[in-house]
Amino acid sequence: MAIKLEELEAKQGFSFEVEDGVAVITFDLPDSPVNTLSPEVGAAFTRLMERAEQEPEVKAVVFISGKKDGFVAGAKIDYLQTLRSAEEAAAMSRDGQAAFDRLEAFSKPVVAAIHGACLGGGLEWALACRYRVATDSPKTSLGLPEVQLGLIPGAGGTQRLPALIGAQAALDLILTGKSVKPSKARKLGIVDEVVPVPILRAVASRRARELAEGTLVPERPHQGLRAAAGGARGKGLAGFFQGLARKEVWAELALEDNPLGRKLLFDQARKQLLKKTRGKYPAPEKALQVVRVGLESGRKAGLEAEAKAFGELVVSDVSRRLVEVFFATTALKKENGTSNASVKPREVKKVAVLGGGLMGGGIAYVAGVLQGAQVRVKDKDDAGVARALKQVQGVLDERVKRRSLTWREAAAKQARISAGTDYSGFKAADLVIEAVFEDLKLKHRVIAEVEAVTGDQAIFASNTSSIPITELAKGSKRPAQVIGMHYFSPVHKMPLLEVITHAGTADWVTATCVEVGRRQGKTVIVVNDGPGFYTSRILAPYMNEAAHLLGEGADIAALDKALVEFGFPVGPLTLLDEVGIDVAHKVGPIMEAAFGKRMAAPRSLDAVVADGRLGRKNQKGFYLYEHGKKKAVDPSIYALLPHGKERQHFDATEMADRLVLQMVNEAIRCLGDGILRSARDGDVGAIFGLGFPPFLGGPFHYADGLGLSELLRKLEHFQDKLGERFTPAPLLVELVKAGKTFYPR
């Protein structure tokens, strides 16, 4: 029977119907691609549950989403942005906790039927249900990703998940924010059952009836371990040691039942956390504390600690910056990269890749495996062809090893990619991506060769990191179809794609390449043409400043450490080894020719280059390598530097300031020169392409946070001390005079 909905429930997208004694509550938030949580949604759901309790024919409840490919994606993030105090946010957390406590204690069994993303508050909602059924779809994932926004679960997740699956497994999810697929969720005990998509509702309804009848008693792996441990204790020493023989039982006992073991494990977890976060991201630390409170002092104390910590984090600067990054990337996903929103991308079924090196192989992987296109790779010889195919196979093998793919699935994906030493297979290509050496004459030659064998509508995209696309287009008969697609190494891991347009690039070409990037799993920014574009241009003075410091006698390890402590994932010299010392050396003259003396690379690394040190790729750079893994600084490299083995001491803050100010100042120049379309794109590009610390929000948010007047003062200080390379960007000077900022205050 259908029950007439009142206005509140209908407005929030809920429907309610009773089938054979089971009330099915369907959630389909209007005018939204995903279901999200808000106070209004919570109030509507509470009223429906009250109705289910009052209806005598209702014996159990099923909660299911009406979205095609999503359960509940979590709290409404823009609502969290309206909270102005820690107390207000903590009160919201307590309200959510109370609502899910009522759901958990509901007098009739409630089953969560999960298909699609079940994240954050969505998973907390499901955890409060009596039983959970998930679909086996690759679109279904479960997790608590709050730490990625500088938050922690705030509706009981830090208490329910450890109680359900054990503290160790729960901490692995809560502290990293990672999600798991249905099979892993079932193994952990997060869900009770995994079923095919078409029968989700039917199975959930059947389980609800069985729970109501008492014929189904859910099996909880973690609770089973606890029982086994308890039983072992009751059987004397023999039983006790049998219990210890079960590794997982011992781990649970050590973590949850033994105060000394619990202290040891939590202290170790905190040590590992700080090693990764370096104290810059408070959310994981607070999550660890809150879980510990619950284990040691009970759920009530744990929930109160959760609410307090959640409130403090919501209004923290770190969370504000991370949420701003989230909104920026979300907005980019809705744009086509042009000023004309009506332009539609064209379908790309086949991608051709020129060059089988590290970049070419990586591009082939993301195009064939992630985008799902047919891919043809061309290299000059069989060895290059083999390298490209081996690289794709290596990434697929790793995924099989991690069990994210079966070997059959991996083989099917590998079959999409073929390679050869000539242009056979290029005729039907919709998009050709060039990844050959940074040489303009060579690139002009391959453009002509490609245009001779491809159709009139084929797009030619260059992966160049420094040569202007305008110059490349001069070698084309179809310049409107020439564009830049700058990938970052390693391609399959780095999240950014920088699309570069020249003045004559057709809008449909831009829109098509942006869509291709998205299908390859990339965050895409579109920038205008110019030497180095955006990311390479702002990286150049940053790396130059590192070379200046080496020339002045700075210690390699100390310099790298200073930038890691600032918040970068790796130091500049580690990065130089990764990118390739030779590659960076070739970019230097291009940047100097375009921007003059302020972008001139110092001569301090000339002897390093002359010594044949390429970095990781030939196991010879600033660091020593063993079986491909970076070890300590290579002490022999100091003989190639101006000061030899004599090192000078530099303050870590000053070293970090010198490099970071160079990057930030150049980013501001890019905005002033029209290379960037917005400060937002500049922040996203620096974070996802270069590892600028996300908790600082990117170069432009960092500048606003520091204060533009203070930024100007620091640049002028270094300009007086070190010369014209620190000359402040004209746009910065203008904004300081006008009393403006990059983002509205």
Helices and strands as residue ranges (DSSP letters): H 7-11, E 14-19, E 22-27, H 39-54, E 60-65, E 70-72, H 77-80, H 86-104, E 110-114, E 117-119, H 121-127, E 131-135, E 141-143, G 145-149, H 157-165, H 167-176, E 179-180, H 182-188, E 193-195, G 197-199, H 200-213, H 221-234, H 236-245, H 247-252, I 253-257, H 259-277, H 282-297, H 299-314, H 317-333, E 350-354, H 358-365, I 366-370, E 374-378, H 382-401, H 407-414, E 417-420, E 431-434, H 440-453, E 459-462, H 469-473, G 479-481, E 482-486, E 496-501, H 507-519, E 523-528, H 535-551, H 556-566, H 572-579, H 581-595, G 596-599, G 603-605, H 606-610, G 616-618, E 623-626, E 629-633, G 635-640, H 652-672, H 679-690, G 694-696, H 699-706, H 708-722, G 724-726, H 730-738
